[in-house]
């Protein structure tokens, strides 16, 4: 007897396996809860980067690497402001408070945004698992944070819709 072939996971299946409470945006009642679960998962992921950033700041301070300290502090501030934005629901809560509904044509692009954001966060987290303070490390971290923020902006615009 052969095992049944498994189908590849869709964006929604992948996100549901990563993020507790992420069920997708199909039903109107679950849209706000799903959006909150997603934003919370991304915020928690960003918050998990705070201790490694703070450790790098302490190490660079100890070595008197002041330029790196300034860049790391800027990255830490950026991370904290994005975390606050996610927790506050800037750009999305008004949509859900107004009883909005994502048309089916927008659900799949939103899943793609969510998946891309989560993948970018995981990539950024991997940078800190084995940080290499090579010349471009800080620039790469800052670029990753900007990419995450840009994706959040694009996602909020998709949810907000025209108008």
LUMRO-460922 format. One record per residue (C-alpha): residue in three letters; residue number from 0; x, y, z. Coordinates in steps of 0.5 Angstrom, whole numbers. Layout:
N
{node Ala; NUM; {X; Y; Z}}
...
***
This chain:
163
{node Unk; 0; {0; 0; 0}}
{node Unk; 1; {3; 7; -2}}
{node Unk; 2; {2; 13; 2}}
{node Unk; 3; {-2; 18; -1}}
{node Unk; 4; {1; 24; -5}}
{node Unk; 5; {1; 30; 0}}
{node Unk; 6; {-1; 37; -4}}
{node Unk; 7; {4; 43; -3}}
{node Unk; 8; {1; 48; 2}}
{node Unk; 9; {-2; 54; 0}}
{node Unk; 10; {0; 61; 3}}
{node Unk; 11; {-6; 60; 8}}
{node Unk; 12; {-4; 53; 10}}
{node Unk; 13; {3; 55; 11}}
{node Unk; 14; {1; 62; 15}}
{node Unk; 15; {-4; 57; 19}}
{node Unk; 16; {2; 53; 21}}
{node Unk; 17; {6; 59; 23}}
{node Unk; 18; {1; 63; 27}}
{node Unk; 19; {-4; 61; 32}}
{node Unk; 20; {-10; 64; 31}}
{node Unk; 21; {-9; 65; 23}}
{node Unk; 22; {-15; 62; 19}}
{node Unk; 23; {-15; 67; 13}}
{node Unk; 24; {-20; 72; 12}}
{node Unk; 25; {-26; 69; 9}}
{node Unk; 26; {-31; 70; 14}}
{node Unk; 27; {-33; 77; 16}}
{node Unk; 28; {-33; 75; 23}}
{node Unk; 29; {-26; 72; 23}}
{node Unk; 30; {-23; 78; 19}}
{node Unk; 31; {-21; 82; 25}}
{node Unk; 32; {-19; 76; 30}}
{node Unk; 33; {-15; 74; 24}}
{node Unk; 34; {-11; 80; 23}}
{node Unk; 35; {-10; 81; 30}}
{node Unk; 36; {-7; 74; 30}}
{node Unk; 37; {-2; 76; 24}}
{node Unk; 38; {0; 83; 27}}
{node Unk; 39; {1; 80; 34}}
{node Unk; 40; {5; 74; 31}}
{node Unk; 41; {10; 79; 27}}
{node Unk; 42; {10; 84; 33}}
{node Unk; 43; {12; 78; 38}}
{node Unk; 44; {18; 76; 32}}
{node Unk; 45; {20; 83; 32}}
{node Unk; 46; {20; 84; 40}}
{node Unk; 47; {25; 77; 40}}
{node Unk; 48; {30; 81; 36}}
{node Unk; 49; {31; 86; 42}}
{node Unk; 50; {35; 82; 47}}
{node Unk; 51; {40; 80; 41}}
{node Unk; 52; {40; 88; 39}}
{node Unk; 53; {41; 90; 46}}
{node Unk; 54; {47; 85; 47}}
{node Unk; 55; {50; 87; 41}}
{node Unk; 56; {50; 94; 43}}
{node Unk; 57; {53; 92; 50}}
{node Unk; 58; {59; 89; 46}}
{node Unk; 59; {60; 95; 41}}
{node Unk; 60; {60; 99; 47}}
{node Unk; 61; {65; 95; 51}}
{node Unk; 62; {69; 95; 45}}
{node Unk; 63; {68; 103; 44}}
{node Unk; 64; {65; 102; 37}}
{node Unk; 65; {61; 108; 37}}
{node Unk; 66; {59; 108; 30}}
{node Unk; 67; {56; 101; 30}}
{node Unk; 68; {53; 103; 37}}
{node Unk; 69; {49; 109; 34}}
{node Unk; 70; {47; 104; 28}}
{node Unk; 71; {45; 99; 33}}
{node Unk; 72; {41; 104; 37}}
{node Unk; 73; {38; 106; 30}}
{node Unk; 74; {36; 99; 28}}
{node Unk; 75; {33; 98; 36}}
{node Unk; 76; {29; 104; 35}}
{node Unk; 77; {26; 102; 28}}
{node Unk; 78; {24; 95; 31}}
{node Unk; 79; {21; 98; 37}}
{node Unk; 80; {17; 103; 33}}
{node Unk; 81; {14; 98; 28}}
{node Unk; 82; {12; 93; 34}}
{node Unk; 83; {8; 99; 37}}
{node Unk; 84; {5; 100; 30}}
{node Unk; 85; {3; 93; 30}}
{node Unk; 86; {0; 93; 37}}
{node Unk; 87; {-4; 99; 35}}
{node Unk; 88; {-7; 96; 29}}
{node Unk; 89; {-5; 103; 25}}
{node Unk; 90; {-8; 103; 18}}
{node Unk; 91; {-13; 96; 19}}
{node Unk; 92; {-17; 97; 25}}
{node Unk; 93; {-21; 103; 22}}
{node Unk; 94; {-23; 98; 17}}
{node Unk; 95; {-25; 92; 21}}
{node Unk; 96; {-29; 97; 26}}
{node Unk; 97; {-33; 100; 20}}
{node Unk; 98; {-35; 93; 18}}
{node Unk; 99; {-31; 92; 12}}
{node Unk; 100; {-30; 86; 8}}
{node Unk; 101; {-25; 84; 4}}
{node Unk; 102; {-27; 82; -3}}
{node Unk; 103; {-25; 75; -5}}
{node Unk; 104; {-20; 78; -11}}
{node Unk; 105; {-16; 81; -5}}
{node Unk; 106; {-16; 75; 0}}
{node Unk; 107; {-10; 72; -4}}
{node Unk; 108; {-6; 78; -5}}
{node Unk; 109; {-7; 79; 3}}
{node Unk; 110; {-5; 72; 4}}
{node Unk; 111; {1; 73; 0}}
{node Unk; 112; {3; 80; 3}}
{node Unk; 113; {2; 76; 10}}
{node Unk; 114; {7; 70; 8}}
{node Unk; 115; {12; 75; 5}}
{node Unk; 116; {12; 79; 11}}
{node Unk; 117; {13; 73; 16}}
{node Unk; 118; {18; 70; 11}}
{node Unk; 119; {22; 76; 12}}
{node Unk; 120; {21; 76; 19}}
{node Unk; 121; {24; 69; 19}}
{node Unk; 122; {30; 71; 15}}
{node Unk; 123; {32; 77; 20}}
{node Unk; 124; {31; 73; 26}}
{node Unk; 125; {36; 68; 22}}
{node Unk; 126; {41; 74; 22}}
{node Unk; 127; {41; 74; 29}}
{node Unk; 128; {42; 67; 31}}
{node Unk; 129; {49; 67; 28}}
{node Unk; 130; {51; 74; 28}}
{node Unk; 131; {57; 76; 23}}
{node Unk; 132; {59; 83; 25}}
{node Unk; 133; {62; 83; 18}}
{node Unk; 134; {62; 90; 14}}
{node Unk; 135; {55; 90; 12}}
{node Unk; 136; {51; 86; 17}}
{node Unk; 137; {48; 93; 20}}
{node Unk; 138; {46; 95; 13}}
{node Unk; 139; {43; 89; 12}}
{node Unk; 140; {39; 89; 18}}
{node Unk; 141; {37; 96; 17}}
{node Unk; 142; {35; 94; 10}}
{node Unk; 143; {31; 88; 13}}
{node Unk; 144; {27; 93; 17}}
{node Unk; 145; {25; 98; 12}}
{node Unk; 146; {23; 92; 8}}
{node Unk; 147; {18; 89; 13}}
{node Unk; 148; {16; 96; 14}}
{node Unk; 149; {15; 97; 7}}
{node Unk; 150; {11; 91; 6}}
{node Unk; 151; {7; 93; 12}}
{node Unk; 152; {5; 99; 9}}
{node Unk; 153; {3; 96; 2}}
{node Unk; 154; {-1; 91; 6}}
{node Unk; 155; {-5; 97; 10}}
{node Unk; 156; {-6; 100; 3}}
{node Unk; 157; {-9; 93; 1}}
{node Unk; 158; {-14; 93; 7}}
{node Unk; 159; {-16; 100; 6}}
{node Unk; 160; {-18; 99; -1}}
{node Unk; 161; {-19; 105; -6}}
{node Unk; 162; {-21; 112; -3}}
***
